[in-house]
Amino acid sequence: MSIGEILAVLRRRWYVMVPLTLISLLAGAHLYRSVPVAYQSQSSVALLDSTAVAELAPAFGNPIANAGGSLVVTADVLIRTLSGTDAARDLQGIGVTDPYTVGFAANASGPMLTLTVTGTDRANVLEETNKLTAFAGETLNALQAAAEVKPAYMVQTAPVVLPQTPVPQMKSRYQQVLGVVILGTTAAFVLSFLTDSLLTAIRRRRAAGATPARGRGRRKPWGRQLDATALLSGYLGLAFFIPSNLTLPGMGGVGTPANVFALLCLFWYLAAWITGRIRPAPGTRLPRVVMCLLAFSVLGSYLANAMRGSSHKEVLAADRGLIGLLVWVSLVVLVSAGIQDRERLDVLLRRAVVMGSVVAAIGFYDFFTATNVADSISIPGLQSSVAQITTLDRGSFTRPRATTAQPLEFGGMLAILLPFAVQQALDPVRRHLRAWRRWAPVALMGGALPLTVSRTSIIGALIVVLVMVLRWKPERRWAAIGLLMGAVACFKVIIPGLIGTITALFASFVSNSDSSTQARTVKYSAIVPYLTERPLFGRGFGTFLPELFFFTDNQYMLTLAEMGLVGLLALLVLLFTGIHQGGAIRRLARTESDRELGQAFFASALVSLVIAATFDALSFPMFAGVFFLTIAAGGSYLGFIRRTEPEPATVESPCRSTSRPPTADRSRVAAR
């Protein structure tokens, strides 16, 4: 459906679009006048060390003050306690009923806390801020008393910024008004297309048998046909080339320009589907069914979060989780149901590989220059959702992240795209291209994986090698093994110490002497209380925030905490669906090229299954977007393969029918 067709529908159904839009504007104006202004007051307190901390510490001193040797740890303990449900219940008992937040003071290097209360009554907000400030000191004293700390060793709180006069917060008011206007305009948009679809169907039935209308002549520039591949290519461009830590203000990690564009693409698909211009291709239902299971688990966890006494931060995080779910649904629907032609699906995967190669090349630059390109990118209107991202080192090497938010996301994203780069390099349809054009993506992606100096990247690369290479013919297999050994030797010569550092990583992992591995495994047992408390749907998708709890560094553990056993089951079904689709394509394919493609999908899904245990994969927008895109592409390819299979023999027709259309000629996309 082209932009011109969309505008034509809205112009024809103006009597639906205009009144509903006006109603939404009037509702927004009424909301602006009727909703009271929110006021916000803040205070800051600092933690002061005990007078006797230097004497007989830490063995006989204050265990809270000496936890980790810094009062910053004590401040973190106090923040977590005040943000908990028990503290919220106690504060309600003394009259603090408005939402409040507790966190480290901005741009403060020491143990300084900022306490914030937001409400609609100016005088009441100021009073509640005073109560919250006093309660913080009482809570710290209670924690130390419970630990049997002697008074001489107790850490004290000292207000450094007294509760400020509440100031109006117009931003939240504007957000509510804008939300009503957007909701009304969206409803008008959808109803306009529904009305057009119904009236068009009625008119066609009445005009059955009439002479078809004449052609409309030359298509206008704005009437050029848009399809799902073009829109998804735009999504990939935004996802790969705008740093994933840059987001729209107030939306957190899900507010990347790529995610916002994906939501707009979902509206495009709904408009085209409602008007009958797009029908999901046969045999592509599996990814969408599995996404329904995942959506059910996310919605269940959202209700579970709403039913418990969650903090204000957790409520906002749960809302952002729903936005992230809509983005994933949009990608799966656009790929599996929106792409009607296999050639266009080939083009999409080729573009994904090329863009991933560019990101890998940026990673090479970051590694050898010990910098990060993303740090120098600033886009007006966007802000970083991750505070103080710095260049990470391991050993004597800088770990590149290119335009991703973290080296683990960089390595994981390249690992799930590498199988498709190998498949495209070996595709007979593309053999007329120069060798460097076919193998450059493989070299860039495969070479960038060791540069991250992480076990996640190496494990992903090994899985790709084992799954892809071992199924090749002996000549190709031994040539590939020799090439890999040569690449390892080149790395050892060009980058001295890199292979040794990676080997030491795995050696420390096997001997259980690695501090990062121990820190992760210790956290696994800490998930059990949260799972025991809410075993089915968890605490709420997206609510297990590191600033309130801790980093899990394991997607399965994080899913257990946020979505419970139902969410973990849905995630595993999604991952094994990707593996099944790759295996099914490989079994049903009639050409070596398609079998290689099925193996690529199999390897990519298996990589996702394994490395999800090494970091919280779906918390990173670029990795999550590529993951769901490849899962949906596997279902779409499986539908194309099944539709080209000959029909099975029957009693009435003992010979197998070959009446189905053959696989589309892909030579036309070879040079794209």
Buried (B, 14 or more C-beta within 10 A) or exposed (E): BBBBBBEEBBEBBEEBBEEBBEEBBEBBEEBEEEBEEBBBBBBBBBBEBBEBBEEEBEEEBBBBBBBEEEBBBBBBBBBBBBBBEEBBEBBEEEEBBBBBBBBBBEEBEEBBBBBBBBBEBBEBBBBBBBBBBBBBBEBBBEBBEEEEBEEEBBBBBEBEBEBBEBEEBEEBBEEBBEEBBEEBBBBBBBBBBBBBBEEBEEEEEEEEEEEEEEEEEEEEEEBEEBBBBBBBBBBBBBBBBBBBBBBBEEBBBBBBBBBBBBBEBBBBBBBBBBBEEBEBBEBBBBBBEBBEBBBBBBBBBBEBBEEEEBBBBBBBBBBBBBBBBBBBBBBBBBBBBBBBBBBBBBBBBBBBBBBBBBBBBBBBEBBEEEBBBBBEBEEEEBBBBBEEBEBBEBBEBBBBBBBBBBBBBBBBBBBBBBBBBBBBBBBEBBEEBEEEEBBBBBBBBBBBBBBBBBBBBBBBBBBBBEBBBEBBEEEEBEEBBEEBEEBEEEBEEEBEEBBEBBEEBEEBBEEEEBEBBEEBEEBBEEBEEBBEEBEBBBBBBBBBBEEBBBBBBBBBBBBBBBBBBBBBBBBBBBBBBBBBBBBBBBEBBEEEBBBBBBBBBBBBBBBBBBBBBBBBBBBBBBBBBBBBBBBBBBBBBBBBBBBBEEEEEEEEEEEEEEEEEEBBEBEEBBEE
